[in-house]
Amino acid sequence: MTVRAVAAALVLGLAAAGQAHAGCLPLTDDRDPPLSRVDQRALTRSVAGAREAFTQIESFAETQPTWRGQTPAFPADAPITLELHVVGSFGAVHTSVLAWREAAGAWRVARADANYHAPPPPPSPPPPHNWPADQEWTPPTYPDTRFREARGAIAPDTAAAIETLLNDRCRTREPAITPAFVPLRGGEAVSCFDGPLYRLIVRRRGQVSERISQSCQARWRNGQLLSTIDTLQPEAD
């Protein structure tokens, strides 16, 4: 996405948000400033200046694999799919979450978590010095805790929360792109440092895909959706 396209998307999103949020329920996270206080022009410049952060997560997801095997594929008949990538501070942690609603209505998830700063498993030890020479030595193996994968069903109450957020008209009118630095009217600002980068693609059959990018901190209802998906843990089938 070009800087001009990013800026246009942000301005349109904030304009719509300012018109729509009058009738919305208040946000519960005190760190989230009211959208009516956001300085739209300054925020547009902030997004343009932070374009490298948004392109970084796109390239990181392609060059730094999270899945140890083949990336799971969405079912062809899934009416809704969610593809979330989260890159932690300095690229140390990378999470990929794929969630989808099956044609029958149930939700499922596959997630992979990679910690590239964690130590590799230790090498297998040699046999003890008194191990009988005529017996085969089977050394112990240690799991590679740098990489974890899990797949399974999504709990019904969590699935309902996801659908509520997906269909929330207030959320869909929020800015799709939010940088770490959010300038407010009157010269104030809210910001954070050293946080994750989020990129979510929402695909609905027959509709235009929705792309959400947030930097450093998940904000507003889009942030609630990002956090809900990021923390999904599959249930045992």
N, C-alpha and C positions, 0 to 999 in steps of 0.2 A: 504494500500500500504506500503510495507516495505521500509526502508531507502535505501536499495540497488536499489530497483525498482524506487524510487523517483529520486535518483541520476542519474540512467541510462536514465530515461525519460528526465531529465533536460539537460544532456550532448547531447543527440541526438537532442533535440529541438533546443538548442543553435547552434549546428554545422550546422543544416539545415538552421537556421535563418541567420547565417553568410554568407552562400552561396547564399541565395535567396534575401536578402534585398537590394542588389546593385541596382536592377531595380525597387524598390518600391518607392512610393511617400513618402516624408518625413513626420514624425510624427509632429503633431502640438502642443503637450503638452510639454512645456519646462522642465517639471519635469522628463520626460522619457529620460534616457540616450540612445544614439545610441547603438544598440545591438552589433555592432562591437567593442565597448569599454568595454563590459562586460567581466570580468575575469571569464572564464568558470569554472576553477578548484575551485576557491574560492567560486563561487556561488553554486557549487555542495555541498561543505562543509556547506555553510549557509543553504541550504535547508535541509540537513541531521540534522543540529542542531535545526532547527525549526519544526521538524516533529510533535511535540506536537500541534502546532497551526493548522496543517492540519488535524490531527485526532480529534481535539476539535470540529471543525465544523461538522464533520460527526456524532459524538455522540450527539452534541447539537440539531441537526435537529431531532433526534429521541427521545430525552428525554425531550425537552422543546417545547411543541407543539405550533404552530402558529395559525393553523386553530382551531376555536372553535367547529366546527362540524366535519363532515367527510371530509378528504382531497379530493379535486376534482380529478377525474380520467380523463386521456387523452382519447380522442376518439380513438377507436380501429383502425380506418382508417386514422389517422393523419400521413402524411409522415414525418413530422419533429416535434419534441417536445423539449422544453427547460425547464429545471428544475434548478432554481437558488435559493440558500440559502445564505443569508447574515446575519452574526452575528456582531453586533456593539460592541463597547468598553465594555469589562467586561460582555458581554452577556446581556446588558441592552435592546438592541433592536434586534429583529429577524424578518427578512423579508423573505417570501417565494413567489416566482413568478413562475407560471406555464404558459408557452406560447406555442402555437402550431399553425401549419398551417393546415387548414382543407383540406379535399380531393379536394374541389372546388377551393382552392387557397387563401381564406381569412384567416387572422390571428386573433386569439382570445387570451385573457389573463385572468387569475384568480390570484389575489394577496392577501396576508394576511400580515398585519403588527402588531407586538406585541411589546409593550413597557412595560417591566416588572418593570421599576422603576417609572412609573406613578402611581399616587394614585388611589385607587379603587373609584367607585362612592359612594357618601354619602348615608347613610341609609334614607329610606323614613320617612318623618316627621309624628308625631302623629297629630290627628285632632286638630284644634284650641280649646281653652278652652271653647268658646261659641258655639261650634258646636252642633246643635240640636240632642238630644239623639235618636230621632225616625228616623233620616236620616243616611243612610250608608255612611261611609267615604271611599272615594277612594283616597289613597295617591298618589302623583306624583311619577313617576319613572325617573331615570336619566340614560342616556346611559353610558356604560362602554367604555370609550375612550381609554383604554389600548389596545383594540383589534379592528382592522378595517379590513374589507374584501370588495373586489370589483371584479366584473367580467364583461366582455363585449368585444367588438371588439377593435382591434388595428387600429389606424389611418393608412390609406394606405401609407402615406409618411414614417411613422415610421416603418411599416412592410417592406417597400422597403429598408430602411437603415439596418434593421436586416438581410435581405437576402444578401445584399451587403457584410456585415461584415462576415456572415457565409461562403460565397463563396470566400472571399478574400484569394488568395494563399499566400500572405504575412503573414496574420494572422495565417493561419494553420501551418506555419513553425516557429512560435514563440515558446518560451518555454511555456509548458502547466502549469508549476508550478513556481510561483514567490514569494519569501519571502519578508519581509519588508526591509531587508538589501540587497542591490544589490552592490557587490564589482565591481570596475572598474579596468582596467589595470593601472599600475603605482601607485597603492596604494590608489587611491581615492575610494569614495563610495557614493552612494545615499541611503538615508534611510528615514523612517518615523516612527512615534511612535503613539500608541494609535489610530489605525484605524481599519476598519472593516475587516472581513475575508469573502472571496467570494468562493463559490463552485458552478460550473455550469456543468451540464451534458447535452450534445447535442446528441440527438438520431435521426438518419436518417434511414428510413426503408432500410434494406438490407446492412447497413454499420456498422462498428465498432463504438461504442459510443465514443464521445470525452469528456474528463474531463478536466476542467480548474480550477485551484485553485490559488488564489492570496491573499496575506496578506497585510493588512494595507493600500495599495494604489493600485488602478487599473492602470495598466501600459500597454503601447503599444496598438496594435489593439485588443488584447484579452481584455485589460482593457476597450477599447471603447465598445466592445460587452457587457461586464459585466455591465458597467454604463448604457448603453441603455436599457438593460433588467431590471435593478434595478429600473429605473425611469419610467417604463411603467405605464400609467394610462388608464384604459379602457374607451372607449367611450360608451355613452348610445345607446342601441340597438333601 
